[in-house]
Amino acid sequence: QLERVSGKALEAMSTIGHVEQQPQIQLNRILQEQLRDAVDQLGAEMGMFISACDAAGEFRILAVSDMVWSTSRSAGRFAQAHTQLVQQGYIPLHMEKNILVEVMQAGKTRVLEASECSRDIIPLLPEGHSHIGNGLLVPIQVGDTTLGLMVLANRARGFGAREQIVARAYAAAAALLMHSDL
């Protein structure tokens, strides 16, 4: 399974050189594929890639799984966010200090319980989003630099050691993509 992840990342990297226009949108598409694959392989219901805070103090949602969109009851907000993601390659995200920011700063993978998901993840999602019962936060890193965070949620049997290893492989693949010269 880990070989599959690295193979897909290398394949994605090879396509980057062929794209000269709109690199943020191309990165979004590749990260979107990686995220869908991670959600499927790990048996999660949903996931997100979030960038680290930029110089302006803004985080960015770089990719979201399809489940996140299809569970939203707020059609207008969904349509606006989806359009922005497709056109710009990201959605701005304003976060105060919470567990997501803490994990990015610490650079350590963390399994979340339902109460932590309700407190720190649900407020970031569209109104009417389905309940999140568990989560896994995996920093996306190159060396000691954290580029972002992979968020996975709602795995029926929770996120054990095996799922954490596979998720770290997906985060490493995302780091290669995010760190490449787009």
The 8 nearest C-alpha neighbors of each residue, nearest first, counted from 0:
[[1, 3, 2, 4, 165, 40, 5, 168],
 [0, 2, 4, 3, 5, 165, 168, 169],
 [3, 1, 5, 0, 4, 6, 7, 168],
 [2, 4, 0, 6, 1, 5, 7, 8],
 [5, 3, 1, 7, 2, 6, 8, 169],
 [4, 6, 8, 2, 7, 3, 9, 1],
 [7, 5, 3, 9, 8, 4, 2, 10],
 [6, 8, 10, 4, 5, 9, 11, 3],
 [9, 7, 5, 11, 10, 6, 172, 12],
 [10, 8, 12, 6, 11, 7, 5, 13],
 [9, 11, 7, 13, 8, 12, 6, 14],
 [12, 10, 8, 14, 9, 13, 7, 29],
 [13, 11, 9, 15, 14, 10, 8, 176],
 [12, 14, 10, 11, 15, 9, 16, 17],
 [15, 13, 11, 12, 17, 16, 10, 18],
 [16, 14, 12, 17, 18, 13, 11, 181],
 [17, 15, 18, 14, 13, 19, 12, 181],
 [18, 16, 15, 14, 19, 13, 20, 12],
 [19, 17, 15, 16, 20, 14, 22, 25],
 [18, 20, 17, 22, 21, 16, 15, 181],
 [19, 21, 22, 18, 25, 24, 23, 17],
 [20, 22, 24, 23, 25, 19, 18, 87],
 [21, 23, 25, 24, 181, 20, 26, 19],
 [24, 22, 26, 88, 25, 21, 27, 87],
 [23, 25, 88, 27, 26, 22, 21, 87],
 [24, 26, 22, 28, 27, 23, 29, 21],
 [27, 25, 23, 29, 24, 28, 30, 22],
 [26, 28, 24, 88, 30, 25, 29, 61],
 [29, 27, 31, 25, 26, 30, 24, 32],
 [28, 30, 32, 26, 31, 27, 33, 25],
 [29, 31, 33, 27, 32, 28, 34, 26],
 [30, 32, 28, 62, 34, 29, 33, 27],
 [33, 31, 29, 35, 30, 34, 36, 28],
 [34, 32, 30, 36, 31, 35, 37, 29],
 [35, 33, 37, 31, 36, 32, 30, 38],
 [36, 34, 38, 32, 37, 33, 64, 39],
 [35, 37, 39, 33, 34, 38, 40, 32],
 [38, 36, 34, 40, 39, 35, 41, 33],
 [37, 39, 43, 35, 41, 36, 40, 42],
 [40, 38, 36, 42, 37, 41, 35, 43],
 [41, 39, 37, 42, 38, 36, 43, 0],
 [42, 40, 38, 43, 39, 37, 162, 154],
 [41, 43, 39, 40, 154, 38, 44, 155],
 [44, 42, 154, 38, 153, 41, 45, 152],
 [43, 45, 153, 152, 154, 66, 38, 42],
 [46, 44, 152, 64, 66, 43, 151, 67],
 [45, 47, 151, 150, 64, 63, 152, 38],
 [48, 46, 63, 150, 62, 149, 49, 64],
 [47, 49, 149, 62, 61, 148, 60, 150],
 [50, 48, 60, 148, 147, 59, 61, 47],
 [51, 49, 147, 59, 58, 146, 148, 60],
 [50, 52, 147, 146, 58, 53, 49, 145],
 [51, 53, 58, 57, 56, 50, 54, 59],
 [52, 54, 56, 55, 57, 51, 58, 50],
 [55, 53, 56, 52, 57, 58, 51, 50],
 [54, 56, 53, 57, 52, 58, 93, 91],
 [57, 55, 53, 54, 52, 58, 93, 94],
 [58, 56, 52, 53, 55, 93, 92, 59],
 [57, 59, 52, 92, 50, 51, 91, 93],
 [60, 58, 91, 50, 92, 90, 49, 61],
 [59, 61, 49, 90, 89, 62, 48, 91],
 [60, 62, 89, 48, 49, 27, 59, 88],
 [63, 61, 31, 48, 47, 60, 30, 27],
 [64, 62, 47, 46, 65, 48, 31, 67],
 [63, 65, 46, 66, 45, 35, 67, 47],
 [64, 66, 68, 67, 69, 63, 45, 35],
 [67, 65, 69, 68, 64, 45, 70, 44],
 [66, 68, 65, 64, 70, 69, 45, 63],
 [69, 67, 66, 65, 70, 71, 77, 64],
 [68, 70, 66, 71, 67, 65, 72, 77],
 [71, 69, 128, 68, 67, 129, 66, 72],
 [70, 72, 128, 73, 127, 68, 69, 125],
 [73, 71, 127, 74, 70, 126, 128, 125],
 [72, 74, 71, 76, 75, 126, 77, 125],
 [73, 75, 77, 76, 72, 78, 71, 79],
 [76, 74, 78, 77, 73, 79, 80, 72],
 [75, 77, 79, 78, 73, 74, 80, 125],
 [76, 78, 74, 80, 75, 79, 81, 73],
 [77, 79, 81, 75, 76, 80, 82, 74],
 [78, 80, 76, 82, 77, 81, 83, 75],
 [81, 79, 83, 77, 82, 78, 76, 84],
 [80, 82, 84, 78, 83, 79, 77, 85],
 [83, 81, 85, 79, 84, 80, 86, 78],
 [82, 84, 80, 86, 81, 85, 87, 79],
 [83, 85, 89, 88, 81, 82, 87, 90],
 [84, 86, 82, 83, 88, 87, 81, 24],
 [87, 85, 83, 84, 88, 82, 24, 89],
 [88, 86, 89, 84, 83, 85, 24, 23],
 [87, 89, 24, 84, 27, 23, 85, 86],
 [90, 88, 84, 61, 60, 87, 59, 91],
 [89, 91, 60, 59, 84, 83, 92, 80],
 [92, 90, 59, 58, 60, 89, 57, 93],
 [93, 91, 58, 59, 94, 57, 90, 60],
 [92, 94, 57, 58, 91, 95, 56, 59],
 [95, 93, 92, 96, 58, 97, 100, 57],
 [94, 96, 97, 93, 100, 99, 98, 119],
 [95, 97, 100, 94, 98, 101, 99, 119],
 [98, 96, 100, 99, 95, 119, 101, 94],
 [97, 99, 101, 100, 102, 119, 96, 115],
 [100, 98, 102, 101, 97, 103, 119, 136],
 [99, 101, 103, 97, 98, 102, 96, 104],
 [100, 102, 98, 104, 99, 103, 105, 97],
 [103, 101, 105, 99, 104, 100, 106, 107],
 [104, 102, 100, 106, 101, 105, 138, 145],
 [103, 105, 101, 102, 106, 100, 145, 107],
 [106, 104, 102, 107, 103, 101, 100, 138],
 [105, 107, 103, 138, 104, 102, 145, 108],
 [108, 106, 105, 102, 109, 138, 137, 103],
 [109, 107, 137, 136, 138, 106, 102, 110],
 [108, 110, 136, 135, 111, 107, 137, 102],
 [109, 111, 135, 134, 136, 158, 112, 108],
 [112, 110, 134, 133, 135, 115, 109, 116],
 [111, 113, 133, 115, 114, 116, 134, 132],
 [112, 114, 132, 116, 133, 115, 117, 131],
 [115, 113, 117, 116, 112, 118, 132, 111],
 [116, 114, 118, 117, 112, 113, 119, 111],
 [115, 117, 120, 113, 119, 114, 118, 131],
 [118, 116, 114, 121, 115, 119, 120, 113],
 [117, 119, 115, 116, 114, 120, 121, 122],
 [120, 118, 116, 117, 115, 97, 121, 98],
 [119, 121, 116, 123, 122, 117, 118, 124],
 [120, 122, 117, 124, 123, 119, 116, 118],
 [123, 121, 120, 124, 119, 118, 117, 125],
 [124, 122, 121, 120, 125, 119, 92, 94],
 [123, 125, 121, 122, 128, 126, 120, 67],
 [126, 124, 128, 71, 127, 73, 123, 76],
 [127, 125, 128, 73, 124, 72, 71, 122],
 [126, 128, 72, 71, 125, 129, 73, 70],
 [129, 127, 71, 70, 126, 125, 124, 130],
 [128, 130, 70, 127, 131, 71, 67, 121],
 [131, 129, 132, 128, 121, 117, 153, 113],
 [132, 130, 153, 133, 116, 152, 113, 129],
 [131, 133, 113, 153, 130, 112, 116, 134],
 [134, 132, 112, 113, 153, 111, 152, 131],
 [133, 135, 152, 111, 151, 110, 153, 136],
 [134, 136, 110, 151, 150, 109, 111, 152],
 [137, 135, 150, 109, 108, 149, 110, 151],
 [136, 138, 108, 149, 148, 167, 139, 135],
 [139, 137, 148, 106, 103, 140, 147, 149],
 [140, 138, 147, 170, 148, 174, 146, 145],
 [141, 139, 145, 144, 146, 174, 138, 142],
 [140, 142, 144, 143, 174, 145, 139, 146],
 [143, 141, 144, 140, 145, 174, 139, 146],
 [142, 144, 141, 145, 140, 106, 146, 105],
 [145, 143, 141, 140, 142, 146, 106, 139],
 [144, 146, 140, 147, 139, 103, 138, 143],
 [147, 145, 51, 139, 140, 50, 144, 174],
 [148, 146, 50, 51, 139, 49, 145, 138],
 [147, 149, 138, 49, 139, 137, 48, 150],
 [148, 150, 48, 137, 47, 136, 138, 170],
 [149, 151, 136, 47, 46, 135, 148, 48],
 [152, 150, 46, 135, 134, 45, 43, 149],
 [153, 151, 134, 45, 133, 43, 154, 46],
 [152, 154, 133, 44, 43, 132, 131, 155],
 [153, 155, 43, 157, 156, 42, 152, 44],
 [154, 156, 157, 153, 43, 42, 44, 133],
 [157, 155, 154, 158, 159, 153, 42, 133],
 [158, 156, 154, 155, 159, 133, 153, 134],
 [157, 159, 162, 163, 154, 135, 110, 156],
 [158, 160, 162, 161, 163, 157, 156, 110],
 [159, 161, 163, 162, 164, 158, 165, 166],
 [162, 160, 164, 163, 159, 165, 158, 166],
 [163, 161, 165, 159, 164, 160, 158, 166],
 [162, 164, 166, 160, 161, 165, 167, 159],
 [165, 163, 167, 161, 162, 166, 160, 168],
 [164, 166, 168, 162, 167, 163, 161, 1],
 [165, 167, 163, 169, 168, 164, 162, 170],
 [168, 166, 170, 164, 169, 165, 171, 163],
 [169, 167, 171, 165, 166, 170, 172, 164],
 [168, 170, 172, 166, 171, 167, 173, 4],
 [169, 171, 167, 173, 139, 172, 168, 174],
 [172, 170, 174, 168, 173, 169, 167, 139],
 [171, 173, 169, 175, 174, 170, 8, 168],
 [172, 174, 170, 176, 171, 175, 177, 169],
 [175, 173, 171, 177, 172, 176, 139, 140],
 [176, 174, 172, 178, 173, 177, 179, 171],
 [175, 177, 173, 179, 174, 178, 172, 12],
 [178, 176, 174, 175, 179, 173, 26, 146],
 [177, 179, 175, 176, 174, 180, 141, 146],
 [180, 178, 176, 177, 181, 175, 12, 174],
 [181, 179, 178, 177, 176, 15, 16, 22],
 [180, 22, 179, 15, 23, 26, 16, 177]]
